[in-house]
Amino acid sequence: MVNYQTTTQKVNSIRFGSAKIEVGEDVASLVNLGTAQNIEFTEEFTPIVLKPDNAPEITVGVREHYATARFDLWEVDLSNLNLIRGGIDTYTPIAGDPVTVTDEPVKLTGTKMVRLANKNGDGSEPTFIVVKGSDGDEMVRNTDYVLGVDAAGWPVIGRVATSSNIADGDTVKVTYTYTPNASAKLSTGGKNIINPRVVRLTNTNAAGKKFQITIYAAKNQKGIELKLPGDDSEDPVAVPIELKGIIDPTRTAGDQLFEILDEQGV
């Protein structure tokens, strides 16, 4: 017979799974970095200890308080590397030839913004946009529909709630011209200031509940390492990333380094 020493106190606090990694200049502009492995978060600090001659040592605070996110990034996207590295590089997208898409079907539900299937390489809005209803009539921008570009540079379209021509759930046909990038270039050297980035690690369980860590001001700590495996290897190229969070003095004391948001264990 097994003699257990305790019982599980809160089963929802047992965590499983990895995390989505997002980085941005601020919370509003976070970019999903995609596929990675060996994702980890660590906090470290050095206690401030007083050691009197005639009494036990006294811990009075902490210094060198940091929070670090580390991972091996599989998606070697130069625009994301440029973002991660905090402004020490020059990133140059090189435009290709324009492409015209005719009558792309897009279902509009409520006023939710929906991405089009293609984007400009520079993240700007596509040109020569024509939107037609199911009957083939041309719709009017800002009367029947609205257009924009989301934080990742994708063009998005949404229905205007008061439109008399596009009903909730209708499928419209969008014709537009976009210019993809033919290539991209990342160059570096001569810029010495690494700007901090917001880093967010989000684990979402099967119930859609989040366990989320946000580091407010993290700076890149590593140069680019590209270890190219053999042609017969099944392992992809992985770029080791280390982002070290520092105290953000613009925030309130007690909330200057990181935040953990838990929807799973409550």
Phi and psi restraints in degrees (value plus and minus 20) as a CYANA .aco file:
   2 VAL   PHI    -102.3   -62.3
   2 VAL   PSI     111.8   151.8
   3 ASN   PHI    -122.6   -82.6
   3 ASN   PSI      73.8   113.8
   4 TYR   PHI     -94.2   -54.2
   4 TYR   PSI     122.6   162.6
   5 GLN   PHI    -106.7   -66.7
   5 GLN   PSI     -39.1     0.9
   6 THR   PHI    -180.4  -140.4
   6 THR   PSI    -199.3  -159.3
   7 THR   PHI    -144.4  -104.4
   7 THR   PSI     140.0   180.0
   8 THR   PHI     -83.8   -43.8
   8 THR   PSI     105.3   145.3
   9 GLN   PHI    -103.3   -63.3
   9 GLN   PSI     -57.9   -17.9
  10 LYS   PHI    -171.1  -131.1
  10 LYS   PSI      75.5   115.5
  11 VAL   PHI     -81.5   -41.5
  11 VAL   PSI     -49.4    -9.4
  12 ASN   PHI     -89.1   -49.1
  12 ASN   PSI     -32.7     7.3
  13 SER   PHI    -107.6   -67.6
  13 SER   PSI     -20.9    19.1
  14 ILE   PHI    -106.2   -66.2
  14 ILE   PSI      98.9   138.9
  15 ARG   PHI    -117.9   -77.9
  15 ARG   PSI     124.3   164.3
  16 PHE   PHI    -153.2  -113.2
  16 PHE   PSI     134.6   174.6
  17 GLY   PHI      71.5   111.5
  17 GLY   PSI     151.1   191.1
  18 SER   PHI    -115.6   -75.6
  18 SER   PSI    -165.1  -125.1
  19 ALA   PHI    -172.5  -132.5
  19 ALA   PSI     132.9   172.9
  20 LYS   PHI    -102.7   -62.7
  20 LYS   PSI     117.7   157.7
  21 ILE   PHI    -129.1   -89.1
  21 ILE   PSI     105.5   145.5
  22 GLU   PHI    -146.9  -106.9
  22 GLU   PSI     123.4   163.4
  23 VAL   PHI    -156.8  -116.8
  23 VAL   PSI     122.3   162.3
  24 GLY   PHI    -182.0  -142.0
  24 GLY   PSI     147.8   187.8
  25 GLU   PHI     -89.5   -49.5
  25 GLU   PSI     -47.0    -7.0
  26 ASP   PHI    -172.7  -132.7
  26 ASP   PSI     156.5   196.5
  27 VAL   PHI     -83.0   -43.0
  27 VAL   PSI     -53.8   -13.8
  28 ALA   PHI     -91.3   -51.3
  28 ALA   PSI     -36.8     3.2
  29 SER   PHI    -139.0   -99.0
  29 SER   PSI       8.6    48.6
  30 LEU   PHI     -83.7   -43.7
  30 LEU   PSI     119.0   159.0
  31 VAL   PHI    -137.8   -97.8
  31 VAL   PSI     111.6   151.6
  32 ASN   PHI     -93.7   -53.7
  32 ASN   PSI      99.8   139.8
  33 LEU   PHI    -101.2   -61.2
  33 LEU   PSI     -31.2     8.8
  34 GLY   PHI      66.2   106.2
  34 GLY   PSI    -161.7  -121.7
  35 THR   PHI     -96.7   -56.7
  35 THR   PSI     113.9   153.9
  36 ALA   PHI    -174.6  -134.6
  36 ALA   PSI     151.2   191.2
  37 GLN   PHI    -161.5  -121.5
  37 GLN   PSI     151.5   191.5
  38 ASN   PHI      35.0    75.0
  38 ASN   PSI      25.6    65.6
  39 ILE   PHI    -100.7   -60.7
  39 ILE   PSI     108.9   148.9
  40 GLU   PHI    -167.9  -127.9
  40 GLU   PSI     133.8   173.8
  41 PHE   PHI    -146.0  -106.0
  41 PHE   PSI     114.4   154.4
  42 THR   PHI    -157.7  -117.7
  42 THR   PSI     124.3   164.3
  43 GLU   PHI    -133.1   -93.1
  43 GLU   PSI     123.7   163.7
  44 GLU   PHI    -164.6  -124.6
  44 GLU   PSI     127.9   167.9
  45 PHE   PHI    -178.2  -138.2
  45 PHE   PSI     143.2   183.2
  46 THR   PHI    -131.9   -91.9
  46 THR   PSI      99.5   139.5
  47 PRO   PHI     -84.5   -44.5
  47 PRO   PSI     122.9   162.9
  48 ILE   PHI    -112.0   -72.0
  48 ILE   PSI      94.0   134.0
  49 VAL   PHI    -139.3   -99.3
  49 VAL   PSI     109.1   149.1
  50 LEU   PHI    -116.9   -76.9
  50 LEU   PSI     115.7   155.7
  51 LYS   PHI    -143.2  -103.2
  51 LYS   PSI      66.8   106.8
  52 PRO   PHI     -90.0   -50.0
  52 PRO   PSI     140.8   180.8
  53 ASP   PHI     -93.7   -53.7
  53 ASP   PSI     -47.0    -7.0
  54 ASN   PHI    -142.4  -102.4
  54 ASN   PSI      -0.9    39.1
  55 ALA   PHI    -174.6  -134.6
  55 ALA   PSI     143.3   183.3
  56 PRO   PHI     -81.6   -41.6
  56 PRO   PSI     136.6   176.6
  57 GLU   PHI     -83.2   -43.2
  57 GLU   PSI     132.5   172.5
  58 ILE   PHI    -143.3  -103.3
  58 ILE   PSI     104.6   144.6
  59 THR   PHI    -110.2   -70.2
  59 THR   PSI      99.9   139.9
  60 VAL   PHI    -133.8   -93.8
  60 VAL   PSI     -23.4    16.6
  61 GLY   PHI     147.1   187.1
  61 GLY   PSI    -184.6  -144.6
  62 VAL   PHI    -154.5  -114.5
  62 VAL   PSI     137.3   177.3
  63 ARG   PHI    -161.1  -121.1
  63 ARG   PSI     151.4   191.4
  64 GLU   PHI      30.6    70.6
  64 GLU   PSI      33.0    73.0
  65 HIS   PHI    -111.7   -71.7
  65 HIS   PSI      94.2   134.2
  66 TYR   PHI    -153.0  -113.0
  66 TYR   PSI     140.5   180.5
  67 ALA   PHI    -157.5  -117.5
  67 ALA   PSI     111.7   151.7
  68 THR   PHI    -146.7  -106.7
  68 THR   PSI     116.6   156.6
  69 ALA   PHI    -130.1   -90.1
  69 ALA   PSI     108.1   148.1
  70 ARG   PHI    -146.9  -106.9
  70 ARG   PSI     124.0   164.0
  71 PHE   PHI    -187.3  -147.3
  71 PHE   PSI     141.3   181.3
  72 ASP   PHI    -124.5   -84.5
  72 ASP   PSI      92.6   132.6
  73 LEU   PHI    -106.6   -66.6
  73 LEU   PSI     102.3   142.3
  74 TRP   PHI    -105.6   -65.6
  74 TRP   PSI     -51.7   -11.7
  75 GLU   PHI    -107.2   -67.2
  75 GLU   PSI      81.7   121.7
  76 VAL   PHI    -105.8   -65.8
  76 VAL   PSI      57.3    97.3
  77 ASP   PHI    -119.2   -79.2
  77 ASP   PSI      98.0   138.0
  78 LEU   PHI     -83.2   -43.2
  78 LEU   PSI     -53.9   -13.9
  79 SER   PHI     -85.7   -45.7
  79 SER   PSI     -57.2   -17.2
  80 ASN   PHI     -91.9   -51.9
  80 ASN   PSI     -58.0   -18.0
  81 LEU   PHI     -81.7   -41.7
  81 LEU   PSI     -60.9   -20.9
  82 ASN   PHI     -80.4   -40.4
  82 ASN   PSI     -61.2   -21.2
  83 LEU   PHI     -84.8   -44.8
  83 LEU   PSI     -68.4   -28.4
  84 ILE   PHI     -79.6   -39.6
  84 ILE   PSI     -59.1   -19.1
  85 ARG   PHI     -98.7   -58.7
  85 ARG   PSI     -23.2    16.8
  86 GLY   PHI      57.6    97.6
  86 GLY   PSI       3.7    43.7
  87 GLY   PHI      77.2   117.2
  87 GLY   PSI      -7.3    32.7
  88 ILE   PHI    -112.0   -72.0
  88 ILE   PSI     -18.5    21.5
  89 ASP   PHI    -138.6   -98.6
  89 ASP   PSI     153.1   193.1
  90 THR   PHI    -140.0  -100.0
  90 THR   PSI      97.3   137.3
  91 TYR   PHI    -124.9   -84.9
  91 TYR   PSI     107.7   147.7
  92 THR   PHI    -148.4  -108.4
  92 THR   PSI      88.6   128.6
  93 PRO   PHI     -98.0   -58.0
  93 PRO   PSI     120.1   160.1
  94 ILE   PHI    -134.2   -94.2
  94 ILE   PSI      94.4   134.4
  95 ALA   PHI     -89.6   -49.6
  95 ALA   PSI     125.3   165.3
  96 GLY   PHI    -116.6   -76.6
  96 GLY   PSI    -171.3  -131.3
  97 ASP   PHI    -110.9   -70.9
  97 ASP   PSI     124.1   164.1
  98 PRO   PHI     -81.9   -41.9
  98 PRO   PSI     126.1   166.1
  99 VAL   PHI    -147.4  -107.4
  99 VAL   PSI     113.4   153.4
 100 THR   PHI    -123.0   -83.0
 100 THR   PSI     109.1   149.1
 101 VAL   PHI    -126.7   -86.7
 101 VAL   PSI     110.1   150.1
 102 THR   PHI    -133.0   -93.0
 102 THR   PSI     105.7   145.7
 103 ASP   PHI      35.4    75.4
 103 ASP   PSI      29.7    69.7
 104 GLU   PHI     -90.0   -50.0
 104 GLU   PSI     103.2   143.2
 105 PRO   PHI     -97.9   -57.9
 105 PRO   PSI     112.7   152.7
 106 VAL   PHI    -156.7  -116.7
 106 VAL   PSI     101.6   141.6
 107 LYS   PHI    -105.6   -65.6
 107 LYS   PSI     107.8   147.8
 108 LEU   PHI    -129.9   -89.9
 108 LEU   PSI      95.0   135.0
 109 THR   PHI    -132.2   -92.2
 109 THR   PSI     104.3   144.3
 110 GLY   PHI      39.4    79.4
 110 GLY   PSI    -153.0  -113.0
 111 THR   PHI    -136.4   -96.4
 111 THR   PSI       0.1    40.1
 112 LYS   PHI     -86.5   -46.5
 112 LYS   PSI     115.9   155.9
 113 MET   PHI     -99.9   -59.9
 113 MET   PSI     112.6   152.6
 114 VAL   PHI    -140.0  -100.0
 114 VAL   PSI     115.4   155.4
 115 ARG   PHI     -92.9   -52.9
 115 ARG   PSI     122.2   162.2
 116 LEU   PHI     -96.7   -56.7
 116 LEU   PSI     147.5   187.5
 117 ALA   PHI     -99.7   -59.7
 117 ALA   PSI     -33.0     7.0
 118 ASN   PHI    -157.8  -117.8
 118 ASN   PSI     136.1   176.1
 119 LYS   PHI    -157.8  -117.8
 119 LYS   PSI     134.2   174.2
 120 ASN   PHI     -89.8   -49.8
 120 ASN   PSI     124.5   164.5
 121 GLY   PHI     -82.5   -42.5
 121 GLY   PSI     -49.0    -9.0
 122 ASP   PHI    -111.7   -71.7
 122 ASP   PSI     -16.1    23.9
 123 GLY   PHI      59.5    99.5
 123 GLY   PSI     -10.7    29.3
 124 SER   PHI    -105.9   -65.9
 124 SER   PSI     152.9   192.9
 125 GLU   PHI     -93.9   -53.9
 125 GLU   PSI     118.3   158.3
 126 PRO   PHI     -80.6   -40.6
 126 PRO   PSI     145.2   185.2
 127 THR   PHI    -131.7   -91.7
 127 THR   PSI     150.4   190.4
 128 PHE   PHI      32.7    72.7
 128 PHE   PSI      30.9    70.9
 129 ILE   PHI    -107.2   -67.2
 129 ILE   PSI     106.4   146.4
 130 VAL   PHI    -148.6  -108.6
 130 VAL   PSI     109.5   149.5
 131 VAL   PHI    -138.2   -98.2
 131 VAL   PSI     106.4   146.4
 132 LYS   PHI    -139.1   -99.1
 132 LYS   PSI     126.0   166.0
 133 GLY   PHI    -100.1   -60.1
 133 GLY   PSI    -198.7  -158.7
 134 SER   PHI     -83.5   -43.5
 134 SER   PSI     -43.5    -3.5
 135 ASP   PHI    -110.9   -70.9
 135 ASP   PSI     -18.3    21.7
 136 GLY   PHI      70.5   110.5
 136 GLY   PSI     -24.3    15.7
 137 ASP   PHI     -95.4   -55.4
 137 ASP   PSI     124.2   164.2
 138 GLU   PHI     -97.6   -57.6
 138 GLU   PSI     112.4   152.4
 139 MET   PHI    -108.2   -68.2
 139 MET   PSI     140.3   180.3
 140 VAL   PHI    -126.3   -86.3
 140 VAL   PSI     106.4   146.4
 141 ARG   PHI     -84.4   -44.4
 141 ARG   PSI     121.2   161.2
 142 ASN   PHI      48.7    88.7
 142 ASN   PSI     -22.7    17.3
 143 THR   PHI    -130.2   -90.2
 143 THR   PSI     -65.9   -25.9
 144 ASP   PHI    -124.2   -84.2
 144 ASP   PSI     -51.4   -11.4
 145 TYR   PHI    -169.4  -129.4
 145 TYR   PSI     141.5   181.5
 146 VAL   PHI    -144.8  -104.8
 146 VAL   PSI     131.5   171.5
 147 LEU   PHI    -144.8  -104.8
 147 LEU   PSI     133.2   173.2
 148 GLY   PHI    -186.2  -146.2
 148 GLY   PSI    -192.1  -152.1
 149 VAL   PHI    -151.1  -111.1
 149 VAL   PSI     109.1   149.1
 150 ASP   PHI    -101.3   -61.3
 150 ASP   PSI    -198.3  -158.3
 151 ALA   PHI     -83.0   -43.0
 151 ALA   PSI     -43.7    -3.7
 152 ALA   PHI    -113.8   -73.8
 152 ALA   PSI     -14.1    25.9
 153 GLY   PHI      67.1   107.1
 153 GLY   PSI      -8.6    31.4
 154 TRP   PHI    -109.1   -69.1
 154 TRP   PSI     115.6   155.6
 155 PRO   PHI     -89.9   -49.9
 155 PRO   PSI     118.9   158.9
 156 VAL   PHI    -150.9  -110.9
 156 VAL   PSI     128.9   168.9
 157 ILE   PHI    -151.0  -111.0
 157 ILE   PSI     123.4   163.4
 158 GLY   PHI    -163.1  -123.1
 158 GLY   PSI     135.9   175.9
 159 ARG   PHI    -103.3   -63.3
 159 ARG   PSI     118.9   158.9
 160 VAL   PHI     -99.0   -59.0
 160 VAL   PSI     109.4   149.4
 161 ALA   PHI     -78.8   -38.8
 161 ALA   PSI     -51.9   -11.9
 162 THR   PHI    -112.1   -72.1
 162 THR   PSI     -13.0    27.0
 163 SER   PHI     -82.8   -42.8
 163 SER   PSI     114.3   154.3
 164 SER   PHI    -115.2   -75.2
 164 SER   PSI     -23.9    16.1
 165 ASN   PHI    -127.0   -87.0
 165 ASN   PSI     -44.2    -4.2
 166 ILE   PHI    -137.1   -97.1
 166 ILE   PSI      91.8   131.8
 167 ALA   PHI    -103.3   -63.3
 167 ALA   PSI     137.6   177.6
 168 ASP   PHI     -77.8   -37.8
 168 ASP   PSI     102.3   142.3
 169 GLY   PHI      75.0   115.0
 169 GLY   PSI     -22.3    17.7
 170 ASP   PHI     -88.9   -48.9
 170 ASP   PSI     132.2   172.2
 171 THR   PHI    -124.7   -84.7
 171 THR   PSI     102.3   142.3
 172 VAL   PHI    -122.2   -82.2
 172 VAL   PSI     144.9   184.9
 173 LYS   PHI    -136.2   -96.2
 173 LYS   PSI     104.0   144.0
 174 VAL   PHI    -132.7   -92.7
 174 VAL   PSI     106.2   146.2
 175 THR   PHI    -131.0   -91.0
 175 THR   PSI     111.6   151.6
 176 TYR   PHI    -178.9  -138.9
 176 TYR   PSI     146.1   186.1
 177 THR   PHI    -140.0  -100.0
 177 THR   PSI     109.5   149.5
 178 TYR   PHI    -148.3  -108.3
 178 TYR   PSI     138.6   178.6
 179 THR   PHI    -142.8  -102.8
 179 THR   PSI      82.7   122.7
 180 PRO   PHI     -94.5   -54.5
 180 PRO   PSI     143.3   183.3
 181 ASN   PHI     -96.9   -56.9
 181 ASN   PSI     117.3   157.3
 182 ALA   PHI    -103.5   -63.5
 182 ALA   PSI     -49.3    -9.3
 183 SER   PHI    -184.8  -144.8
 183 SER   PSI     155.8   195.8
 184 ALA   PHI    -164.0  -124.0
 184 ALA   PSI     133.5   173.5
 185 LYS   PHI    -153.8  -113.8
 185 LYS   PSI     113.9   153.9
 186 LEU   PHI    -139.3   -99.3
 186 LEU   PSI      98.9   138.9
 187 SER   PHI    -143.1  -103.1
 187 SER   PSI     135.6   175.6
 188 THR   PHI    -169.3  -129.3
 188 THR   PSI     146.6   186.6
 189 GLY   PHI      98.2   138.2
 189 GLY   PSI     100.6   140.6
 190 GLY   PHI      88.0   128.0
 190 GLY   PSI     -38.5     1.5
 191 LYS   PHI    -118.4   -78.4
 191 LYS   PSI     108.9   148.9
 192 ASN   PHI    -134.3   -94.3
 192 ASN   PSI     -27.5    12.5
 193 ILE   PHI    -120.4   -80.4
 193 ILE   PSI     100.5   140.5
 194 ILE   PHI    -115.7   -75.7
 194 ILE   PSI      95.1   135.1
 195 ASN   PHI    -101.6   -61.6
 195 ASN   PSI     123.7   163.7
 196 PRO   PHI     -91.5   -51.5
 196 PRO   PSI     134.3   174.3
 197 ARG   PHI    -148.7  -108.7
 197 ARG   PSI     130.3   170.3
 198 VAL   PHI     -99.4   -59.4
 198 VAL   PSI     112.8   152.8
 199 VAL   PHI    -141.3  -101.3
 199 VAL   PSI     112.7   152.7
 200 ARG   PHI    -151.9  -111.9
 200 ARG   PSI     108.1   148.1
 201 LEU   PHI    -132.0   -92.0
 201 LEU   PSI     102.5   142.5
 202 THR   PHI    -146.4  -106.4
 202 THR   PSI      98.8   138.8
 203 ASN   PHI    -122.1   -82.1
 203 ASN   PSI     104.7   144.7
 204 THR   PHI    -136.6   -96.6
 204 THR   PSI     105.4   145.4
 205 ASN   PHI    -106.5   -66.5
 205 ASN   PSI    -197.8  -157.8
 206 ALA   PHI     -83.8   -43.8
 206 ALA   PSI     -42.7    -2.7
 207 ALA   PHI    -107.9   -67.9
 207 ALA   PSI     -17.4    22.6
 208 GLY   PHI      61.8   101.8
 208 GLY   PSI      -9.5    30.5
 209 LYS   PHI    -109.3   -69.3
 209 LYS   PSI     124.2   164.2
 210 LYS   PHI    -123.6   -83.6
 210 LYS   PSI     125.4   165.4
 211 PHE   PHI    -140.7  -100.7
 211 PHE   PSI      89.1   129.1
 212 GLN   PHI    -149.0  -109.0
 212 GLN   PSI     110.9   150.9
 213 ILE   PHI    -136.0   -96.0
 213 ILE   PSI     107.2   147.2
 214 THR   PHI    -142.0  -102.0
 214 THR   PSI      99.4   139.4
 215 ILE   PHI    -115.6   -75.6
 215 ILE   PSI     106.9   146.9
 216 TYR   PHI     -96.8   -56.8
 216 TYR   PSI     -57.3   -17.3
 217 ALA   PHI    -165.4  -125.4
 217 ALA   PSI      69.8   109.8
 218 ALA   PHI    -132.3   -92.3
 218 ALA   PSI     117.8   157.8
 219 LYS   PHI    -133.0   -93.0
 219 LYS   PSI     121.0   161.0
 220 ASN   PHI     -81.7   -41.7
 220 ASN   PSI     117.0   157.0
 221 GLN   PHI    -136.5   -96.5
 221 GLN   PSI     -24.2    15.8
 222 LYS   PHI    -151.9  -111.9
 222 LYS   PSI     124.3   164.3
 223 GLY   PHI     -96.5   -56.5
 223 GLY   PSI     151.0   191.0
 224 ILE   PHI     -92.4   -52.4
 224 ILE   PSI     107.1   147.1
 225 GLU   PHI    -138.9   -98.9
 225 GLU   PSI      98.9   138.9
 226 LEU   PHI    -139.7   -99.7
 226 LEU   PSI      78.8   118.8
 227 LYS   PHI    -114.5   -74.5
 227 LYS   PSI      89.4   129.4
 228 LEU   PHI    -110.8   -70.8
 228 LEU   PSI      93.9   133.9
 229 PRO   PHI     -92.7   -52.7
 229 PRO   PSI     149.4   189.4
 230 GLY   PHI     -84.5   -44.5
 230 GLY   PSI     139.4   179.4
 231 ASP   PHI     -82.6   -42.6
 231 ASP   PSI     -45.2    -5.2
 232 ASP   PHI    -115.3   -75.3
 232 ASP   PSI     -13.6    26.4
 233 SER   PHI     -99.5   -59.5
 233 SER   PSI     127.0   167.0
 234 GLU   PHI    -112.7   -72.7
 234 GLU   PSI     -22.2    17.8
 235 ASP   PHI    -110.3   -70.3
 235 ASP   PSI     114.5   154.5
 236 PRO   PHI     -99.3   -59.3
 236 PRO   PSI     147.1   187.1
 237 VAL   PHI     -86.8   -46.8
 237 VAL   PSI     112.5   152.5
 238 ALA   PHI    -146.3  -106.3
 238 ALA   PSI     108.6   148.6
 239 VAL   PHI    -119.4   -79.4
 239 VAL   PSI      95.4   135.4
 240 PRO   PHI     -88.5   -48.5
 240 PRO   PSI     108.9   148.9
 241 ILE   PHI    -140.8  -100.8
 241 ILE   PSI     116.0   156.0
 242 GLU   PHI    -155.5  -115.5
 242 GLU   PSI      97.1   137.1
 243 LEU   PHI    -137.9   -97.9
 243 LEU   PSI      95.5   135.5
 244 LYS   PHI    -123.8   -83.8
 244 LYS   PSI      98.2   138.2
 245 GLY   PHI    -101.2   -61.2
 245 GLY   PSI     115.4   155.4
 246 ILE   PHI    -136.9   -96.9
 246 ILE   PSI     146.8   186.8
 247 ILE   PHI     -83.7   -43.7
 247 ILE   PSI     111.6   151.6
 248 ASP   PHI    -121.4   -81.4
 248 ASP   PSI      81.8   121.8
 249 PRO   PHI     -89.9   -49.9
 249 PRO   PSI     -29.9    10.1
 250 THR   PHI     -97.7   -57.7
 250 THR   PSI     -32.3     7.7
 251 ARG   PHI    -117.0   -77.0
 251 ARG   PSI     147.8   187.8
 252 THR   PHI     -90.5   -50.5
 252 THR   PSI     119.6   159.6
 253 ALA   PHI     -76.2   -36.2
 253 ALA   PSI     115.9   155.9
 254 GLY   PHI      74.7   114.7
 254 GLY   PSI     -26.9    13.1
 255 ASP   PHI    -165.6  -125.6
 255 ASP   PSI      25.1    65.1
 256 GLN   PHI    -131.0   -91.0
 256 GLN   PSI     -26.6    13.4
 257 LEU   PHI    -137.4   -97.4
 257 LEU   PSI     -79.8   -39.8
 258 PHE   PHI    -174.5  -134.5
 258 PHE   PSI     147.9   187.9
 259 GLU   PHI    -154.4  -114.4
 259 GLU   PSI     119.9   159.9
 260 ILE   PHI    -134.8   -94.8
 260 ILE   PSI     101.1   141.1
 261 LEU   PHI    -128.1   -88.1
 261 LEU   PSI     104.3   144.3
 262 ASP   PHI    -142.4  -102.4
 262 ASP   PSI      91.5   131.5
 263 GLU   PHI    -120.3   -80.3
 263 GLU   PSI     -30.3     9.7
 264 GLN   PHI    -107.2   -67.2
 264 GLN   PSI     -57.8   -17.8
 265 GLY   PHI    -115.9   -75.9
 265 GLY   PSI     -16.7    23.3
